[in-house]
């Protein structure tokens, strides 16, 4: 047995004095199940309650984590959730309002992946004085800036999740900035082959092998997830896509610093301060930050330390543990009142939607990762000028006029579902930014 050190020791001491950090988890799919398993292995942190559409998946997650039969307790009120937690059990509910209102829950984790549910959940958490960890980048890039404002006003933490690529990338950006280095670019290596027209039916077998939902797998393969994640990094840092859709070059850890450099330094970027991604083997499943030291001596030292030939260098975190790291964000929010990742209070980037196939007037759009559209990252100004439909508003939108494959979905050819909380909040955010999304077909 070795002694606990650093943050592990801090968490252990906190739990000794205050009891474990108690997470209220929304969603029990692949990511939610990982969180239940991971917290069962940790000291000082636990999942106290899980909310999902039905009790089946939460109960399965609890069993997978190794708990005895009966450890999961169905609870249909905040008081019953609290009673289950006090007995050392995990409460299971179908009501996110009850989850957020439970007094024994310290922090809420959103593992739903739905922009609408994520928005409703974050608002409920903030309303009940709970910190909120968004393992839901789709909701964050759509209305995260306003949710972060509301959380700050309420005195709670709104944060992205440790272990997801955006927060892992921010670790490297912070490291580089602290050392006074210029940040040329930052992003991720794409894990899956890039195929823009991928559809779930073609990936059912692979999804079963990987214990994934085929639609979620396609969200990665068609590039939507990468576009979402790079938009999130942009919105937290001020880095921007160099070109719409980004470059996405092939690169290895050895060539990264030379490929994603500016033209001046022999690379492909028109300017410094960009988000981008790479394809091919080498960088994935890691994240990177391309830096340029501001003094010849520092460049010489980094080259001597075999970081690369210079003058630009690729700093690489060769892994990200997604949901396995999520509890760390929950813990830091409770213990320190600190976020790992929070949007800037100004617009930076947009993730629009591009048609994956020809769309006909009258179609109602399904979810991200299905057959109709995919994500497409651009600057916020470009999105405004082109009246791009935000990706997070795609689901339930109605196609108003034909859209050809590869064309951008806009406020003029698609109408978002204005009954949704996420749509109304995004409209409010856009009005605050000084522009209207209203199209000619919509009433004033």
N, C-alpha and C positions, 0 to 999 in steps of 0.2 A: 504494500500500500504506500503510495506516495502522497505527500501533502498537496492539498489544493493550492493553486497559485493564481495570481491575477484576478480576472473576472470571476472565475470559478470560486475562489475563496471569498470574494465579495458577495456573491450570490448565496453561498452557504451561510455566511454570517447574517445576511439579511433574513433568510428563511428561519434561522435559529431564533431571531428576535421577533419576527413578525408573522411567521408561517409562510408557506409556499406562495409564490405568485400564481394566481388562479386565472386560467384562461377560459373565456367563453368562446367556443369555436362555432362558426357558421359554415356548413358544408362538410360532407364526409365522403367526398370522392377520393381520387388518388392523393391529392395534396392534404386534404383533411385527415385521411387515414394515416399518412406519414406523420402528421403532427401529433396525433394520439399516441402512436408508437414511440415517437422520439421523446415526448415528455414523460412517458412511463420509464424511460431510461435515465432521466435527469434527477438531480438533487436540487430542491428549491423551487421547482416549477411543476405545475400539473394542469391538465385539462379538467375543469370542473363541470362543464356543461357543453352539450353539442346540440345545435339546431339544424334540422334538415327537413325536406318535404315529407319524409316518412321516417319512422324509427329504424327501419331495416338497416340502412347503411351505417348509421352511428353504432348500432349494436354489433354489426360485423366488425367495424373498426376497433371497438373495445375488445372483442374476442381476439382479433389479430394481434393486438398489443399484449396479450397474455393474461388479461384479467380473468378472474373466475366468473362463471355464470352468475348472473344476478348483480354484477358490479354496475351495469347500466340500469338506471331507474327512470322510467317514463315520468315526466313531470309537466303538468299543464298549467302552472302558474309560477310567478317569481318566488313565492314562498316555498313551493314544493321543490323548486330548483335549489334554493338555499338549504332546505332540509337534507336533500340528497348529498350536497357538498359537505355539509357538517358531519354526515355519517361516513365521509371518506369515499363516497361513490361518485359516479359520473351521471349527471342528469341528462336526459334526452328529451328534447321538446321539438315541436313543429312550428313554434312561434318565435320569430326573432325579437319581437317586442318583449316577450317574457325573458328571453336570454339576456337582453340588455338591461332589463329592470332588476335582475337578481342582485341582491346586495352583496353576496359572497363572491361575485365575479369581479375581478380587478380590471381586466382588459379584454377587448373583443378582437378576435382574428377573423377576417373575411377570407374564406377559401372557396367562395362560390363561383368566381369567374364570370358572373353576370353583372353588366353595368347597372341594370335597374335594381337588382336585389342588393348589390354592393352599395349603391347610393342610399337606398332605404335603410340598410343596416348601419351605415356610418352615421346617418342622421339620428337614428334611434340610440346609438351608442353615445353620441355627443349630448343628446337630450338628457340622457341618464347619467351624465358625468363620467363616462367610461372612456378610457384611451382606446384607440382603434388602429389596428395593424392591417393594412390593405395588401393581402396576397392576391390582389385583384387589380392588375395594372390597367385593365380595360376601363374600369370605373375611374381610376385615378387620372388617366390622361384626358378623360371627358369632362369631369367636374372636380377633380382633386383640388384645384386651386381654391374653389369656394368652400369645399369641405374643410380644408386646412384653415381657412379664415374662421369658419364657425367653431372649429375645435379650439383655436387660440382664444377666441372670445369666451368660450366656456371653460377655459383653463385646463384642457385635456390635450393629450398628444395625438396627433394624426401622423402616421408614418407608413412608408412603404416597408416591405419585408426584407430583412437580412437574408442572404442566400439566393434571392432572386437576382438575375443579372444586373438590373439597374443599381441596386444598393451595393452589390459587390464591386461594380465599376466605380461608384462614388467613393469607395474606400481608397482606390488607387488615385483618383483625382485629388482627393483630400491630401493624400500622402505627397503627391507631386507638388501641389500648391504650397503645402507647408514648407517644403524644401526650396521654394522659390523658383521652381521650374516652369517654363511655358508649356501649357497643355495644348498640343497640336490637334489631337483627336482622341476619342475614347469610344469604346463599344464592346462588342462581343464577337466571338467566333460562333457561327451558326452551326448548331448541332446536327441538323437533319439536311438532307439534300434539298435544294431549292427548286420547287416546281409550282409555278403560279396557278396552274389550273387544276391542282390536286382536289379530289373530292372524297368524302368519307367512304363511299362504297369500295373504293380501290384499296383501302387501308384497314379493313376490318380484321384481317388475319394478323397483321403486325400489331394492331392495337390490342388484340386479345393476348398476344405473346408478351406485350409490355404492360399488361394490366391497365390499359388506358381506354378512354372513350375515343372512338375513331374520329369524331368531330374535333376533339381537342388535339389529337395528333396532327390532323390536317391544318389546324391553326398554326402549328409550328412549320409544317412542310411548305405551305403556300406563302410563307413569309410574313403573315399577319402578326404573329407574336414578336418577331424581330422588329417590325415597324413600330409596334406598340411599345416595346421596351426601349428602343432608341428615342422615341418621342418622350418617354418618361424621363430618361437621362437628360435630354435637352431641357425639359421643363423644370428640372431641379438645379441646373447649372448655368444655363445660357448658351451652352454649345448648340449648334444648329446643323441640320443636314446641309451638306455642301451643294447638293443637287436634289431635286425631288426624287424620292425613292432611294436616295443615297447611292454610293458607288458599289458596295459589296464586292470588293476585289478578292481574288485568290491570294492568300498570303500564308506564310508559316511563321512560327515564332522567330525564326532567324531573319526573315525579310520584312516583318511587320513595320519596323521603324523606318524603312526606306520606301515602302509602298504607300503607307498612309502618312506621308509627309507632304509639305507644300511643293508646288512647282519649283520654287526657288531652291529647295533642297532635293530635287530629283523625284518627288513623289507625284501623286495624282490629285491632290487637293488644291483648290484655287485660293484657299486662305487657311489660316490657323483657327482653331476653336470649333471643331466639327464633331458630330456623332456619325458613326458608320459601323459596318459589320464586315466580317470576312467570311468567305466560304472555303471549303476544302479542308483537308486534314492539317492539324498542327496547333491551331489556336483553340478551337472548340475542344472541350466544353468550357473553356476559360473566358475571361474578360480581359480587356487591355486598356492601357492609357499610353498614348504616344507623347513623349516629352522631349523638350529641347532645353538643356541647361543654358543658363544665361552668361556663362563665362568659359573661355577656352580651357581653363584648368579643370573645371568640373566635367567638361566633355572628355578631356584627356583621361580623367580618372575613371569615368564610367566605361570608356573603351578598354582601359587597362584591366577593369574588373569583369571584362567579357560580357557586358550587357549588350553590346553590339558595336558596329563600327562608327556610329555617329554620323552627322551631328544630332540626329534624332534617334531616340531609343524607345523600344517597346517594353513597357513594364507590364507583366502578365501575371494575373492570378489564374493558375491553371485549372481551377475547379470552381464550381458554385454548387452548393448543396440544397438549393431551393427550399422546400418546406422543412427540411431537417434543421435549417438555421432559423426558421421563423420564430421559434420560442425566444431567441435572443433579443429580437426587436420588442416582443411583449415584455420581457424582463426589464430591458433598459427603459421602456416607457414608464413602467411602474416604479422601479427603483430610483431612477435618475430624472425622470420627466423629460427624457431626451428622445428625439426621433432619429432614425437611421437615414431617412430619406423623406424630404418634404418639398412640394413644389414651390418655386419662387412665386411671389405675389405679382407676377406680370406674365403676359402671354409670351411664349417662346416658339413652340412647335405645335404642329397639328398632325394627327393621324387621320387621313381621310379614307375613303373606300373607293376601290376600283372594281369594275365589273369583271368577274371571272368567266362569264359567258354572256351572250346577248340576253338582255332583259327586256321584257315587253311591258307596255303600259298596263296597269292593273295588278301586277304581281305584288305580293306582300313578301318582304324580305325576311329570311330566317336568321339563324345565328351566325356569328363569326365562325369560320371553319367549315361551313357547309358548301353549297354549290354556286352561290350567286355573287359573292363579293369577297375581296381581301383587303388588308390594310395597306396604306401607302403614306409614308412619312414625308412631311414638307415643313417649311417654316410657317409660323402662324400668319404672317403677312400674305404668303402665297395662298394659304388656305382661305383667308378672308377674300382676297381678290378673285379667287376662282369659285368662291361660294361652296367650298367643299362640305359634303355631309360628313360630320365626324363619325369615325368607325363605331364608336360606342352608342350612336343613335341609329345604327343600321337596322337592328332587329325590330320587326314590326313596322318599319317604314313602308310606304306604298310608292311604287314606281308610277310616275305621272306621264312619262313619255319614253319611247324606246331608247335604250342605252346599249351601245355596242360594246362587245368584249374589249377590255383594255381602257375604256373611257372612265373618267372620274364621275362618281355619283355626287350630285350637287343639290343644293336647296331648290333648284329650279326643275330638276328631273325626278326628284324624290321628295316625299313629304314624311317627316318623322312622326311618330305616334305621340301626339301632344297630351295624351292621358298619362304618360309615364312621368314619374318623378324626375328621372335623369334628364329627360327632354326639357321639362320646365326649368330645372336648375341650370341647364346649359344655356337656355335662352336668356335667363337672368344674368348669367356670367357674360354672355356676348353683349348684351345691352350695356352692362357696366363697362365693357371695353370700348364702347362707342360705336358699335355697328349693329345693324339689324339683320337677322337671318330671314326675315319675312319675304316670301316670294310673291309674285304677281297674282298667283292663284289663291292666295290665302287672304282671309278677311282681316281688316285692320283691327 
